[in-house]
Amino acid sequence: MTGVTLNRVVKRYGDVQVIHGVDLDIEDGEFCVFVGPSGCGKSTLLRMVAGLEVTSAGQIRIGSRDVTKADPAERGVAMVFQTYALYPHMTVAENMGFGLKMTGHPKAEIAAKVAEAARILKLEPYLDRKPKALSGGQRQRVAIGRAIVRGPEVFLFDEPLSNLDAELRVEMRVEIARLHREIGATMIYVTHDQVEAMTLADKIVVLRAGRVEQVGAPLDLYNDPDNKFVAGFIGSPSMNFVAGKVAAAGVDCPGLGGTVTVSAHMPGVGSEVTLGLRPQHLTLVPGNSHVIEVAEALGGVSYVHVTAATGEKLIVESRETLKVRLGERVGIQFDPAHIMAFDAKTEKRLR
């Protein structure tokens, strides 16, 4: 297997530039996830690696080979799409081996590779079935098996779980993680679901408007985001943000109930900043600074949505059984050590 390198990669459609000089190194055997909101360019970037989109400028390397202008078939990649794209008249085994059949591989070799892929994906009982006799998760496994049979250097996944229900998504996340451990291939995975990104990735690439906002290990991005966008995108529920103004004694933040002490290096007095706190770092206490709007009791955890007098919304996470009433006035408590601060204009992290 091998790694992937992007050097100042650009994509334009006419006069419109959608990918802006992306630099990225994906190591051999690494599971890299492109994540970001719809329209951020993550699928376009993946398709450029696959050769399905022409690279307007820059260079793409797979291992030691410059594949920037190479045809998709010459790149040594296999792609798994959001739609399964299985032939309905073929069996599972025939679907998985069809690509090798079309390139003239011997029947014995095709059968051996299909059998190995079926073993890895636990598809042996279904090899003689047609796609209509399979569940959504089984069909997606067949699509992944079709990629495995080709023996690619790099696997590319374009939101492969989007069409599955919630339970199957969790099941297939586990299957894909297990697949990566077993075959050790380099994998690039696109999703808008940051939970998928956090649970699957060795490395996450956070994209916004065709630019890389931050690259790092999942917990590094969660615990040490470079800017407000990454802080809000990584984590579920997302980080709470409230407006503040630097004062002589700290940061004046009505949304958090008054003046708070922040350990980061602050700009001058009077400067506007944004303070961030994750839901698990807030606690409800007796008081009247906030109003309970919604309470989500999910069993082992509850999320209470409250509104400050400023109109700012906050989510408080609790692992205890809460008895709250909608419209009830409460206070909030927190450890200032958990506060992250961001410049209100640039949104960059203040450290």
Secondary structure, 3 states (H helix, E strand, C coil): CCCEEEEEEEEEECCEEEEEEEEEEECCCCEEEEECCCCCCHHHHHHHHHCCCCCCEEEEEECCEECCCCCHHHCCEEEECCCCCCCCCCCHHHHHHHHHHHCCCCHHHHHHHHHHHHHHHCCHHHCCCCHHHCCHHHHHHHHHHHHHHCCCCEEEEECCCCCCCHHHHHHHHHHHHHHHHHHCCEEEEEECCHHHHHHHCCEEEEEECCEEEEEECHHHHHHCCCEHHHHHHCCCCCCEEEEEEEECCEEEEHHHCEEECCCCCCCCCCCEEEEEECHHHEEEEEEEEEEEEEEEECCCCEEEEEEECCCCEEEEEECCCCCCCCCCEEEEEECHHHCEEEECCCCEEEC
